[in-house]
């Protein structure tokens, strides 16, 4: 497994407009940049455009959050139409771009078809394992990185975002990484220190 040295590492946060994960890595001293088709929600290093423009550069770590609209199990009732018109296959191919990188990488997505199309995730984490009293099963596929260790197991495990009314803002909120998970990624995938046991 690879633990990345913050003082010598370039980190790409792919498909992130919120800046949550990027800023967690910046706070640890990484040279981190987010990338998304949308503008960043907060100031910081951000490339607005197609992430494929960036993948040819030299990165020491890539964290990818590819769109899950055509991949996640919650949309299974639309899968037949999405397979017929090619949307699902395009989403699968985009996901797979990141698996071909030679540097350490992590890919995040909800429970969905990639367990079948690619392989089972290395781990599934929940916000309540990292200080947020909510449920949102999040799959992580890892290459060259250790699994995350829970940092703050809390109660109040409610699926808040899943109960929000449908809207563009709901979609944006669902796609945001919880700050506790982002902090764990930045801390535990760093050679400067990794949490060794969960706080209960």
N, C-alpha and C positions, 0 to 999 in steps of 0.2 A: 504494500500500500504506500501511496505517496502523500506526504505532508508537505505543503507548499510553504516556502519561505516568503513572508509578506514583503520583505525589503527587496526582493529580487524578482518579483512575480507580476506578470500581466494577466489580469483576469477579465474574461468577457462574460457578462451576464446577458444571455441571449433571450430575446422576446420578453423584455421587462420594460414597462413604461413607468412603473411606480417609483423606482429607485430604491426600494426597501432593501433588496439584497445587495445591490451595488454599494449603498451607503454603509451597510454592515461591513463589507470588505474594505471600503475606504477607511473606516474607523480603525481597522486593524493594521493599516499601513500599506495595503495593497495598491497597486496601480490598476484600479478597476474601472471598467466602462460598461454601461448598459446599452442595449440596442433594441429598437422596436420600430415598427411602422408608425406608431403614435409618438407624439412629443412626450418628453419626460414630465412627470407631475411635479418634480422638485428639481432645483438647480443641481448640476453636477455633470460629469463626463457622460455624454450620451450621443450615440449615433442614431439619427432618425433615418431609417431606410431598411433595406433588405439585409438581414444578417449574413446572407451568403456573400455580400460584399466584404465582410470582415473575416470570414473563416480562413482565408488564405494567409492571414497574418500570423506571426508567431505568438501563440498564447501558451501560458504555463498552466492554465486551468480555464475550462469553459463550463458554465452552469447554464443549462437550457430549460426554458419554460414554454415549449411549443404549444400553440393553440390546441385546445382539447375538444372544441365544438363537435368535430366529426369523429372523435375517438372514444369519448367517455360513455360509460354504460348508461348514464342517466338519459342519453338521447337515443337509446336503442330502437325506439319505435320508428325512428327516421332512417335507420341504417340502410334499409333496402333501397330507398330513393338515393341516398348518398353514395351507395356503391354503384348504382346504375348510371349516375351522371359523373362519376369520377372524383367527387369531392373527398370521399373517404380515402381512396388510394393516394391522392395528392397529400393528404394530411399524414398518412403513414410514411410516404417517401420523405416528407419534410422532417419528421421525427427521426428517421433513420440517418439523415445527414450527420447528426451529432454523434452517432455511434461509430462513425468512420474516422473520427478525429484521433490523432496519435497522442495528444496530451491527456492528462487526467480530466475526466468530465463527469458531470452528473446531469441527468435528465429528470424533470419533474412532470408528472401528469396525474390526473385522477384515475381511479379504477376504470379500466376500459379494455379495448381490444388489443392493446400493445402487448399484453401478456401472452396473447396467442400469435400475433403477427411478428413479434420479436422474441421476447422471453419474459419470464416472470420477473417482477421488480426485485431488487436486492432487499428492499425494506419498504414498509408502509408506516408512515408517521402520522400522528394526530396533533393538532394544536395544543390539546390539553397536556401533552407531554413536555411542552415548552412554554408553559406559563399562561396560556390562553384557554379559558374555560369554554371551549367550543369543540365540536366534532367536524372534521373534514378530512376524510381518509386521503392521504397523499402518497402516491407511489414514487419511489426514487430508484432509478437505474444508475448504477455506479461503475466507473472504470478507474482503477488506480486510486480509489478513495475508500476510507473506512465508513462503516455505517454510523449514522448519528446516534449519540447517546442522549436520552432524555435529560433535560436540565432542570425542569421544574414541573412536576406532576401536580395538577390542580383539579378541583371539582368543578361543577357547573357546566357539564359537558352538553351544551345545546347546539344544534345545527342552525345557528343564527342566519347565516347568509342564504341557506337553502329555503328559509321561510320568507325571504324578502319577496315583494311583488316583482313580477317580470318587468324589466326596463333595461335601457343601455347601462345605467349606473349599476344595476345588479350584476350584469356581466363583468363590468370592470372590477367591482368589489370582490367577486368570486375569484378573479384571477390574481389578486394580490397575495403575496407570500406574507405569512404572519411574521412579525418582527422577531419573535422568540426563535422561530425556525431559522430565519436569516442569520441571527446572531450565532446560533449553534453551528451553522455551516461555516461562517467566517472564523469562528474560534476553533472548531474541532478539525477543520481541514487545513490548519496552519501548523507549521513546525514550531511555532513559538508557544504552543500549549494546547492541550486537548482535554476536555472534561472527561474524567475517567469513570465517574459513577454518577447516577441520577440523584437529584435531590428529591426527597419524598415529603 
